[in-house]
Amino acid sequence: MGSIVTDHEQEASLVTGSRGHPRLLLWRQRTYRVTDAPTPLEDALPAVLTHPLPVHGWRFQGTSVHDGETLVFDVVAFGGGWHVLKTYD
C-alpha cells in the first residue's frame, strides 16, 4: 500500500455540516465556501480503481470569500487532519 506525501502547505481545515459534508475549507490563509455538491473521493474514481481507496476524502468546488477565485479541490483525511491533495482550475 502506498503512502500520501504531504507538506505543511497542503494542510487544511474543513468545516462540515450536520451530515458531515464539507461547507468551508480553510487553506493557505484563505477561506473557500463549498459551491457545489461534494462527492466522496471513494465515489469519484470508480472506473479507474480496482480496489477501494485506503483514504477518506472529498472532491468539491470552492469559491474564495476573499476574491471569488474558484477551484476544484481533492481533500483527504490524513494524520488526524485534512490535506489538500490536488486542485484544479
Backbone as CSV, one residue per row, in Angstrom:
resi,resn,N_x,N_y,N_z,CA_x,CA_y,CA_z,C_x,C_y,C_z
1,MET,0.847,-1.169,0.000,0.000,0.000,0.000,0.894,1.235,0.000
2,GLY,0.614,2.205,-0.850,1.382,3.434,-0.936,1.021,4.383,0.187
3,SER,1.778,5.445,0.287,1.502,6.444,1.305,1.237,7.785,0.641
4,ILE,0.599,8.668,1.374,0.315,10.003,0.878,1.438,10.916,1.344
5,VAL,2.060,11.613,0.427,3.104,12.568,0.779,2.442,13.921,0.950
6,THR,2.635,14.517,2.120,2.022,15.819,2.374,3.071,16.772,2.917
7,ASP,2.769,18.034,2.848,3.618,19.048,3.466,2.725,20.077,4.141
8,HIS,3.341,20.967,4.885,2.559,21.952,5.642,1.759,22.876,4.741
9,GLU,2.219,23.107,3.514,1.475,23.957,2.577,0.122,23.345,2.214
10,GLN,-0.003,22.035,2.344,-1.231,21.363,1.944,-2.186,21.129,3.115
11,GLU,-1.757,21.419,4.335,-2.629,21.243,5.480,-3.831,22.181,5.374
12,ALA,-4.982,21.676,5.801,-6.219,22.445,5.668,-7.138,22.139,6.838
13,SER,-8.117,22.989,7.034,-9.195,22.741,7.982,-10.482,22.669,7.187
14,LEU,-11.299,21.701,7.512,-12.556,21.502,6.802,-13.695,21.661,7.792
15,VAL,-14.615,22.554,7.495,-15.810,22.750,8.310,-16.932,21.989,7.627
16,THR,-17.575,21.094,8.381,-18.623,20.261,7.795,-19.986,20.627,8.357
17,GLY,-21.007,20.260,7.609,-22.379,20.470,8.043,-22.878,19.291,8.857
18,SER,-24.160,19.279,9.163,-24.751,18.256,10.027,-24.649,16.850,9.442
19,ARG,-24.568,16.717,8.141,-24.446,15.399,7.502,-22.993,15.012,7.241
20,GLY,-22.062,15.827,7.699,-20.652,15.527,7.512,-20.080,15.978,6.184
21,HIS,-20.880,16.658,5.369,-20.413,17.163,4.082,-19.672,18.485,4.266
22,PRO,-18.612,18.705,3.494,-17.852,19.960,3.608,-18.707,21.185,3.300
23,ARG,-18.478,22.252,4.086,-19.144,23.539,3.836,-18.131,24.643,3.587
24,LEU,-17.011,24.612,4.341,-15.949,25.603,4.206,-14.601,24.903,4.260
25,LEU,-13.654,25.427,3.484,-12.280,24.951,3.506,-11.382,26.124,3.864
26,LEU,-10.566,25.964,4.879,-9.585,26.978,5.283,-8.225,26.433,4.862
27,TRP,-7.591,27.103,3.871,-6.358,26.595,3.272,-5.501,27.765,2.826
28,ARG,-4.222,27.724,3.188,-3.264,28.777,2.821,-3.770,30.168,3.198
29,GLN,-4.275,30.284,4.397,-4.780,31.542,4.950,-5.933,32.136,4.145
30,ARG,-6.678,31.273,3.483,-7.851,31.694,2.710,-9.024,30.804,3.075
31,THR,-10.214,31.340,2.914,-11.437,30.587,3.178,-12.174,30.381,1.861
32,TYR,-12.509,29.122,1.584,-13.269,28.766,0.380,-14.614,28.198,0.812
33,ARG,-15.681,28.783,0.264,-17.033,28.277,0.503,-17.319,27.190,-0.538
34,VAL,-17.813,26.041,-0.079,-18.148,24.948,-0.990,-19.361,25.376,-1.802
35,THR,-19.214,25.369,-3.142,-20.255,25.918,-4.020,-20.841,24.887,-4.974
36,ASP,-20.696,23.606,-4.630,-21.359,22.546,-5.391,-21.665,21.402,-4.437
37,ALA,-22.125,20.287,-4.966,-22.408,19.114,-4.129,-21.129,18.297,-3.983
38,PRO,-20.544,18.234,-2.782,-19.310,17.468,-2.591,-19.509,15.990,-2.921
39,THR,-18.486,15.398,-3.513,-18.504,13.982,-3.871,-17.431,13.264,-3.063
40,PRO,-17.789,12.179,-2.371,-16.743,11.421,-1.694,-15.720,10.929,-2.724
41,LEU,-14.427,11.078,-2.408,-13.404,10.615,-3.347,-13.556,9.130,-3.634
42,GLU,-14.076,8.401,-2.673,-14.288,6.978,-2.865,-15.262,6.704,-4.022
43,ASP,-16.134,7.671,-4.313,-17.108,7.530,-5.399,-16.674,8.240,-6.674
44,ALA,-15.677,9.129,-6.587,-15.303,9.972,-7.724,-14.510,9.239,-8.791
45,LEU,-13.823,8.169,-8.441,-12.931,7.497,-9.387,-13.217,6.004,-9.563
46,PRO,-14.456,5.553,-9.549,-14.713,4.108,-9.581,-14.236,3.418,-10.851
47,ALA,-14.218,4.099,-11.983,-13.848,3.457,-13.246,-12.362,3.132,-13.325
48,VAL,-11.524,3.842,-12.574,-10.081,3.610,-12.663,-9.528,2.835,-11.474
49,LEU,-10.368,2.509,-10.512,-9.898,1.799,-9.325,-10.266,0.328,-9.386
50,THR,-9.344,-0.503,-8.963,-9.652,-1.933,-8.847,-9.836,-2.345,-7.398
51,HIS,-9.435,-1.461,-6.469,-9.579,-1.709,-5.042,-10.104,-0.432,-4.384
52,PRO,-10.746,-0.564,-3.242,-11.215,0.648,-2.543,-10.042,1.551,-2.166
53,LEU,-10.295,2.860,-2.173,-9.264,3.801,-1.750,-8.955,3.592,-0.272
54,PRO,-7.672,3.660,0.116,-7.316,3.492,1.525,-7.436,4.792,2.326
55,VAL,-8.164,5.774,1.784,-8.313,7.073,2.435,-9.774,7.498,2.380
56,HIS,-10.080,8.494,3.191,-11.396,9.137,3.135,-11.172,10.563,2.663
57,GLY,-11.964,11.010,1.702,-11.788,12.363,1.211,-12.984,12.849,0.426
58,TRP,-12.846,14.073,-0.066,-13.915,14.740,-0.811,-13.346,15.438,-2.032
59,ARG,-14.180,15.553,-3.062,-13.913,16.429,-4.206,-15.063,17.423,-4.246
60,PHE,-14.700,18.699,-4.326,-15.732,19.735,-4.370,-15.160,21.004,-4.980
61,GLN,-16.070,21.858,-5.438,-15.701,23.191,-5.922,-15.794,24.156,-4.752
62,GLY,-14.780,25.010,-4.623,-14.802,26.020,-3.582,-14.520,27.390,-4.176
63,THR,-15.210,28.392,-3.660,-15.020,29.767,-4.104,-14.519,30.595,-2.936
64,SER,-13.411,31.301,-3.159,-12.803,32.123,-2.116,-13.749,33.237,-1.698
65,VAL,-13.894,33.402,-0.377,-14.717,34.502,0.124,-13.952,35.814,0.040
66,HIS,-12.643,35.751,-0.244,-11.800,36.940,-0.300,-11.852,37.631,-1.663
67,ASP,-11.759,36.829,-2.744,-11.671,37.450,-4.073,-12.451,36.713,-5.165
68,GLY,-13.215,35.690,-4.809,-14.028,34.991,-5.791,-13.305,33.925,-6.595
69,GLU,-12.007,33.689,-6.322,-11.281,32.625,-7.029,-12.009,31.301,-6.802
70,THR,-12.186,30.526,-7.874,-12.874,29.247,-7.778,-11.946,28.129,-8.226
71,LEU,-11.840,27.098,-7.383,-11.023,25.919,-7.669,-11.826,24.675,-7.333
72,VAL,-11.436,23.553,-7.925,-11.940,22.244,-7.512,-10.856,21.623,-6.654
73,PHE,-11.247,21.064,-5.511,-10.320,20.509,-4.542,-10.525,19.012,-4.371
74,ASP,-9.425,18.281,-4.245,-9.432,16.924,-3.719,-8.802,17.031,-2.343
75,VAL,-9.581,16.721,-1.309,-9.149,16.866,0.074,-9.253,15.507,0.754
76,VAL,-8.196,15.109,1.498,-8.199,13.808,2.162,-7.928,13.966,3.653
77,ALA,-8.527,13.069,4.429,-8.242,12.987,5.857,-6.927,12.240,6.012
78,PHE,-6.008,12.831,6.810,-4.692,12.222,6.960,-4.058,12.676,8.265
79,GLY,-3.601,11.727,9.072,-2.888,12.060,10.297,-3.690,12.896,11.276
80,GLY,-4.978,12.680,11.370,-5.815,13.430,12.300,-6.277,14.779,11.797
81,GLY,-5.949,15.123,10.553,-6.378,16.396,9.979,-6.755,16.225,8.521
82,TRP,-6.836,17.327,7.821,-7.190,17.325,6.401,-6.039,17.908,5.596
83,HIS,-5.868,17.397,4.379,-4.832,17.894,3.474,-5.430,18.059,2.078
84,VAL,-5.036,19.140,1.398,-5.406,19.330,0.002,-4.451,18.480,-0.820
85,LEU,-5.001,17.489,-1.500,-4.206,16.571,-2.308,-3.926,17.155,-3.690
86,LYS,-4.962,17.803,-4.276,-4.829,18.361,-5.624,-5.869,19.446,-5.803
87,THR,-5.546,20.424,-6.641,-6.512,21.456,-7.031,-6.597,21.495,-8.548
88,TYR,-7.733,21.919,-9.052,-7.976,22.071,-10.494,-8.536,23.462,-10.721
89,ASP,-8.086,24.143,-11.781,-8.619,25.465,-12.144,-10.002,25.342,-12.723
